[in-house]
Amino acid sequence: MNDLMQALSLLGAGLILLAYFALQRRIWASENVWYLLANLLGSLLLAVVAIWDRRLGFILLESAWAIVSLVSLVRPRHVAPPT
């Protein structure tokens, strides 16, 4: 089980780092669906690992990160009017 948790934590961290890298390189914008999905999935994976390991600070951090990403995904997007 410990190997599974390590794999989940590496995958979660990798997704968040991928999103950050893509944002910094202007590949994705902060409103981009892929950016938000990578952050959501990465933070959910890390939250699961934190819960399993009973790390309250990380549970709070990763859960908040997931909630912010989820809210950003489901809120209405502004669409430019046709020209």
N, CA, C and O of each residue as an XYZ file, in Angstrom:
332
protein
N       0.814     -1.198      0.000
C       0.000      0.000      0.000
C       0.855      1.259      0.000
O       0.484      2.268     -0.598
N       1.999      1.195      0.673
C       2.887      2.350      0.711
C       3.410      2.699     -0.680
O       3.545      3.877     -1.010
N       3.705      1.690     -1.495
C       4.165      1.952     -2.859
C       3.080      2.630     -3.685
O       3.372      3.506     -4.500
N       1.834      2.230     -3.477
C       0.715      2.861     -4.174
C       0.593      4.322     -3.767
O       0.393      5.182     -4.625
N       0.706      4.619     -2.494
C       0.618      5.999     -2.013
C       1.762      6.843     -2.571
O       1.569      8.007     -2.922
N       2.956      6.247     -2.649
C       4.087      6.968     -3.243
C       3.819      7.275     -4.710
O       4.099      8.376     -5.183
N       3.276      6.296     -5.425
C       2.968      6.501     -6.844
C       1.900      7.578     -7.011
O       2.013      8.429     -7.893
N       0.865      7.549     -6.173
C      -0.188      8.565     -6.253
C       0.356      9.953     -5.943
O      -0.016     10.933     -6.589
N       1.238     10.029     -4.953
C       1.797     11.337     -4.604
C       2.690     11.874     -5.723
O       2.682     13.073     -5.999
N       3.448     11.004     -6.361
C       4.287     11.442     -7.485
C       3.439     11.879     -8.674
O       3.749     12.874     -9.328
N       2.379     11.143     -8.953
C       1.493     11.513    -10.048
C       0.794     12.840     -9.750
O       0.705     13.704    -10.622
N       0.302     13.001     -8.529
C      -0.356     14.246     -8.137
C       0.576     15.437     -8.233
O       0.211     16.474     -8.786
N       1.771     15.294     -7.700
C       2.747     16.381     -7.769
C       3.135     16.666     -9.215
O       3.301     17.824     -9.598
N       3.277     15.624    -10.012
C       3.618     15.804    -11.423
C       2.557     16.581    -12.180
O       2.880     17.424    -13.016
N       1.289     16.301    -11.892
C       0.202     17.027    -12.562
C       0.190     18.501    -12.178
O      -0.002     19.367    -13.030
N       0.394     18.782    -10.904
C       0.425     20.179    -10.471
C       1.632     20.897    -11.062
O       1.524     22.048    -11.485
N       2.773     20.229    -11.095
C       3.966     20.845    -11.696
C       3.805     21.039    -13.200
O       4.272     22.037    -13.747
N       3.150     20.099    -13.871
C       2.868     20.255    -15.296
C       2.005     21.488    -15.541
O       2.284     22.278    -16.443
N       0.958     21.648    -14.738
C       0.082     22.814    -14.876
C       0.859     24.106    -14.638
O       0.699     25.073    -15.383
N       1.685     24.125    -13.621
C       2.485     25.313    -13.309
C       3.457     25.625    -14.448
O       3.597     26.781    -14.849
N       4.120     24.605    -14.960
C       5.059     24.791    -16.064
C       4.341     25.352    -17.297
O       4.819     26.289    -17.937
N       3.179     24.756    -17.617
C       2.425     25.202    -18.789
C       1.924     26.635    -18.612
O       1.864     27.397    -19.578
N       1.570     26.997    -17.399
C       1.145     28.370    -17.127
C       2.316     29.334    -17.290
O       2.177     30.383    -17.919
N       3.455     28.985    -16.732
C       4.626     29.862    -16.807
C       5.142     30.032    -18.240
O       5.639     31.098    -18.603
N       5.023     28.986    -19.041
C       5.485     29.035    -20.434
C       4.408     29.582    -21.377
O       4.598     29.634    -22.592
N       3.271     29.989    -20.791
C       2.138     30.534    -21.543
C       1.560     29.540    -22.547
O       1.020     29.921    -23.585
N       1.687     28.266    -22.214
C       1.064     27.211    -23.020
C      -0.419     27.142    -22.644
O      -1.284     26.999    -23.509
N      -0.696     27.245    -21.347
C      -2.057     27.278    -20.836
C      -2.256     28.574    -20.071
O      -1.325     29.091    -19.454
N      -3.472     29.094    -20.114
C      -3.855     30.230    -19.281
C      -4.488     29.689    -17.999
O      -4.845     28.514    -17.923
N      -4.622     30.542    -17.009
C      -5.176     30.087    -15.733
C      -6.651     29.698    -15.846
O      -7.172     29.016    -14.963
N      -7.326     30.114    -16.904
C      -8.724     29.741    -17.117
C      -8.855     28.511    -18.007
O      -9.966     28.026    -18.219
N      -7.752     28.001    -18.528
C      -7.766     26.863    -19.440
C      -8.275     25.609    -18.729
O      -7.885     25.316    -17.599
N      -9.152     24.878    -19.413
C      -9.741     23.677    -18.811
C      -8.662     22.662    -18.439
O      -8.744     22.045    -17.377
N      -7.661     22.478    -19.284
C      -6.608     21.494    -19.000
C      -5.776     21.895    -17.786
O      -5.383     21.046    -16.985
N      -5.515     23.186    -17.656
C      -4.798     23.695    -16.483
C      -5.587     23.384    -15.210
O      -5.041     22.878    -14.230
N      -6.877     23.697    -15.249
C      -7.723     23.475    -14.075
C      -7.893     21.994    -13.767
O      -7.888     21.601    -12.600
N      -8.044     21.167    -14.798
C      -8.171     19.723    -14.579
C      -6.899     19.125    -13.986
O      -6.961     18.287    -13.087
N      -5.741     19.559    -14.496
C      -4.473     19.049    -13.953
C      -4.330     19.436    -12.486
O      -3.893     18.626    -11.669
N      -4.698     20.671    -12.148
C      -4.644     21.105    -10.754
C      -5.634     20.340     -9.899
O      -5.305     19.929     -8.787
N      -6.847     20.143    -10.406
C      -7.871     19.423     -9.645
C      -7.446     17.984     -9.390
O      -7.459     17.528     -8.247
N      -7.076     17.274    -10.428
C      -6.696     15.873    -10.263
C      -5.440     15.734     -9.399
O      -5.377     14.869     -8.526
N      -4.449     16.580     -9.642
C      -3.226     16.520     -8.848
C      -3.485     16.772     -7.375
O      -2.961     16.061     -6.518
N      -4.296     17.788     -7.076
C      -4.567     18.100     -5.670
C      -5.442     17.033     -5.020
O      -5.284     16.749     -3.833
N      -6.366     16.436     -5.782
C      -7.166     15.342     -5.216
C      -6.298     14.132     -4.875
O      -6.472     13.511     -3.826
N      -5.373     13.806     -5.759
C      -4.470     12.685     -5.479
C      -3.625     12.956     -4.238
O      -3.453     12.082     -3.388
N      -3.102     14.169     -4.143
C      -2.293     14.512     -2.976
C      -3.135     14.574     -1.710
O      -2.639     14.252     -0.630
N      -4.408     14.983     -1.817
C      -5.297     14.990     -0.654
C      -5.556     13.564     -0.166
O      -5.598     13.316      1.039
N      -5.729     12.636     -1.094
C      -5.933     11.228     -0.714
C      -4.720     10.711      0.050
O      -4.862     10.041      1.073
N      -3.539     11.022     -0.446
C      -2.316     10.583      0.230
C      -2.213     11.234      1.610
O      -1.829     10.578      2.579
N      -2.554     12.521      1.702
C      -2.494     13.218      2.990
C      -3.487     12.628      3.985
O      -3.175     12.488      5.167
N      -4.679     12.282      3.510
C      -5.681     11.666      4.383
C      -5.180     10.302      4.858
O      -5.279      9.970      6.039
N      -4.650      9.533      3.940
C      -4.129      8.206      4.292
C      -3.014      8.315      5.325
O      -2.908      7.485      6.228
N      -2.182      9.348      5.185
C      -1.041      9.536      6.077
C      -1.386     10.392      7.307
O      -0.543     10.597      8.180
N      -2.626     10.887      7.369
C      -3.104     11.709      8.489
C      -2.269     12.963      8.701
O      -1.860     13.270      9.821
N      -2.022     13.680      7.618
C      -1.268     14.945      7.660
C      -2.251     16.096      7.529
O      -2.610     16.492      6.420
N      -2.686     16.634      8.664
C      -3.766     17.607      8.669
C      -3.459     18.865      7.852
O      -4.331     19.366      7.143
N      -2.258     19.367      7.943
C      -1.898     20.561      7.176
C      -2.010     20.329      5.676
O      -2.501     21.185      4.941
N      -1.556     19.178      5.233
C      -1.629     18.855      3.810
C      -3.050     18.509      3.377
O      -3.429     18.767      2.235
N      -3.833     17.930      4.278
C      -5.240     17.680      3.971
C      -5.929     19.015      3.699
O      -6.654     19.153      2.713
N      -5.705     19.990      4.564
C      -6.294     21.318      4.384
C      -5.817     21.959      3.091
O      -6.629     22.448      2.306
N      -4.516     21.964      2.861
C      -3.947     22.594      1.671
C      -4.475     21.964      0.384
O      -4.959     22.672     -0.500
N      -4.387     20.679      0.278
C      -4.769     20.005     -0.965
C      -6.283     20.013     -1.181
O      -6.747     20.098     -2.317
N      -7.045     19.925     -0.104
C      -8.500     20.001     -0.242
C      -8.925     21.390     -0.708
O      -9.790     21.518     -1.574
N      -8.322     22.423     -0.138
C      -8.630     23.795     -0.571
C      -8.232     23.989     -2.030
O      -8.977     24.604     -2.793
N      -7.078     23.479     -2.425
C      -6.607     23.594     -3.801
C      -7.598     22.916     -4.750
O      -7.915     23.452     -5.812
N      -8.078     21.745     -4.363
C      -9.044     21.015     -5.188
C     -10.361     21.786     -5.301
O     -10.945     21.858     -6.382
N     -10.825     22.357     -4.200
C     -12.083     23.104     -4.218
C     -11.966     24.328     -5.117
O     -12.864     24.596     -5.915
N     -10.881     25.066     -4.999
C     -10.678     26.242     -5.850
C     -10.641     25.836     -7.327
O     -11.233     26.511     -8.170
N      -9.957     24.753     -7.639
C      -9.889     24.280     -9.029
C     -11.263     23.851     -9.523
O     -11.636     24.153    -10.656
N     -12.017     23.154     -8.684
C     -13.344     22.691     -9.077
C     -14.298     23.863     -9.307
O     -15.032     23.885    -10.294
N     -14.285     24.831     -8.400
C     -15.136     26.021     -8.562
C     -14.778     26.743     -9.855
O     -15.671     27.194    -10.572
N     -13.509     26.859    -10.161
C     -13.088     27.519    -11.394
C     -13.532     26.739    -12.629
O     -13.828     27.331    -13.667
N     -13.579     25.426    -12.517
C     -14.021     24.604    -13.651
C     -15.512     24.732    -13.911
O     -15.931     24.728    -15.069
N     -16.318     24.844    -12.877
C     -17.769     24.834    -13.065
C     -18.383     26.224    -13.206
O     -19.547     26.337    -13.592
N     -17.644     27.267    -12.910
C     -18.225     28.605    -13.058
C     -18.380     28.942    -14.542
O     -17.610     28.465    -15.376
N     -19.371     29.759    -14.861
C     -19.574     30.129    -16.267
C     -18.391     30.906    -16.816
O     -17.791     31.728    -16.123
N     -18.073     30.637    -18.047
C     -16.973     31.334    -18.707
C     -17.548     32.454    -19.563
O     -18.636     32.330    -20.125
N     -16.804     33.537    -19.652
C     -17.213     34.644    -20.514
C     -16.809     34.319    -21.936
O     -15.663     33.968    -22.217
N     -17.768     34.444    -22.815
C     -17.503     34.197    -24.229
C     -17.559     35.517    -24.955
O     -18.496     36.296    -24.780
N     -16.563     35.764    -25.765
C     -16.527     37.010    -26.533
C     -17.678     37.034    -27.528
O     -17.961     36.020    -28.167
N     -18.346     38.174    -27.670
C     -19.437     38.251    -28.643
C     -18.895     38.124    -30.072
O     -17.763     38.522    -30.348
N     -19.708     37.570    -30.973
C     -19.240     37.424    -32.356
C     -19.028     38.796    -32.998
O     -19.737     39.758    -32.702
N     -18.056     38.856    -33.865
C     -17.760     40.135    -34.536
C     -18.213     40.131    -35.975
O     -18.040     41.126    -36.679
